[in-house]
Amino acid sequence: MGKFCGTLQLGSVKGGGTVGSQTAIGDRVVSSFEVPVAIEYELRVGATHFKKIRCCEQAMAPLVAQNNGNDVCIYTFKQLPRTEVMLAIVAKGGPSYRMTAGRMYMTLFATSIFLPLLIAVPLFFIPVLGWVLSPLVLFFAGRNGVGLWSTWQKMNSDGVPGNG
């Protein structure tokens, strides 16, 4: 979690687009749902090298490519133990983007409250092993939430502009 500043050097790119289900009805194809797929980058910002950093917002992805070679600051948090997620990219004299407040609150709810309870509550009913693992699940979820919230507060205190 944190803020990393320097020249952005873009490496490999994986993912992106959408996945979904399609049904053929006569001569028409009806899409029942589409879910965006996170984009994973290998990039360097200043002296920091990210082997795998995730960009979950489709609107932020083009700005990463546009700012290749520019001086930028990126704000990240660690999702689960090792995956960095980009919350904002702020370019000096170029296009910038930050995660919307609604998206941040939904991410905080899903990763720090809903998912841990979904795992920890059933796990608690397994004698001994579950009694050890349930508090660990809740601990790491709380740690994840604190990391996300502190990065969000850092972005606000630095005055990172919103997306209008």
N, C-alpha and C positions, 0 to 999 in steps of 0.2 A: 504494500500500500504506500502511496506517496506521490510525490511530484518529481518528474525527471525532465531536465532541460538540456538542450543542446541541438546539434544538427541532426536531422532525421535522415537516416539511410535505410531505405526499404529493401528487404530481402524477398524471400518467397512468400506467396499468398495461397491460402487454401480455404475452401468453403465458399460461402455466399450463396445467393439465390434463394429459392424456396423449395420446400418439399410439400407434397400434399397428395390427396386422393382424387382421382378422376373417374367418372362413370360415363360410359357410352349409353346414350338414350337415343335410339334410332340413328340418325345421321349427325347428332349433336354430341359434344363432349361437355359434361357438366363437372365443374370443379367443386367438390364439397368443402374443402378447407385448404388453406395454404399457410405454412408456418415458415418464417424466415430462418435461415441457417446462419449461425455466427461465422464470421470471417476470422481466420487465424493468420497472424503475420509473424514473420521473423524480421525483426528490425533492430536498429541501433539508434539510441538517442543520446548524443554526447558520448560518454564513456560506458554507458549501460547498454548491454546487449540482451535483448529479449528473444529467446529461442521460440517461444510460443506465447503470444499475447493476443487476447480475444477482443474483437470489436463486435458487440451485439446489436448495435443500432445501424440500420442500413444507411441512414443519412450521414453517418460519420465516415463510412468507408471511402467515398471518393475524395474526402479531404486529406486522408492519409496519403493517397497517391499524389494529390496536387501539391502537398507540402514536402515531397521528397527532395532533400537537399537544402531545405529551409531551416532556420532556427525556430524550434518549437518547444513547448512544454506540454507534457502529457501527464494526466492524472490517472492513477491506476489503483485497484485494490485486488487482493488475492481472494479468488473464489475457490473454496475448498483449500486443500493444503498447498497447491502449486500452480494453479492457472491464474495468470494475471489478466484482468479485464480492464479495458480502457474506458474511463468515464468521460474524459474530455481531451481535446487537442486544441491548444492555443498557439497560433502562429504569430510571430512578430511581423506584421505587415501583410499577412495572408489570411485566408479563410480559417475560421475557428468553429468549433462545435462542442457542446457539452450535453451530457445525458439530461433528458427532461426530468423535472421533479416527479411527475407521475410515474415514470419508468423506474426512477430510483426507489421510490416508496414501494412499488410492487416487487422490485428485486429484493429489497430489505425484508418484506413480508414473506416472500416465497423461500428465500434461502436461510433466513434466520428464525422464522416462526413456523410456517406451515410444513416444510419438508422435514425439519428435525422432529416435530411432534408426530408426523406420519411415521417416522422411523423409530423414535424413542419409545412411544407409548406401547406399541405391540412388543417391542424388544424387552420392555420391563417385565413382561409376564413370563419370560424364560428364566427359570431359577438360576441364580448365581451369575452366569455369563451375562445375561441381560441386565442384572443389577449393576454390573461393572460397566458395560458398554453404553447403557442409556445416559448416564451422566456425562460420559465422554462425548457422545453425539451432541448433547445440549451445550457442552463447553465449547466445542469447535464451531457450532452454529453461532453461539454468542460472540466468539472471537471474530468470526466472519462479519457479523453485523456491526461490531465495533469498528472494524477496519473500513467497511463501506461508509459508515456514518462519519468517521473522522476524516476520510478523504473528501467526502461531500462538504464538510465544514471547512476544510482547508481550501477547497475551490471557492466557497463563498467568501471566506476572509481574504483571499487573493483577488477577489473582484472579477472572477471569470464571467464573461458576459453570457446571458441566456440566449435562447434561440428564438426569441421574439414571440 
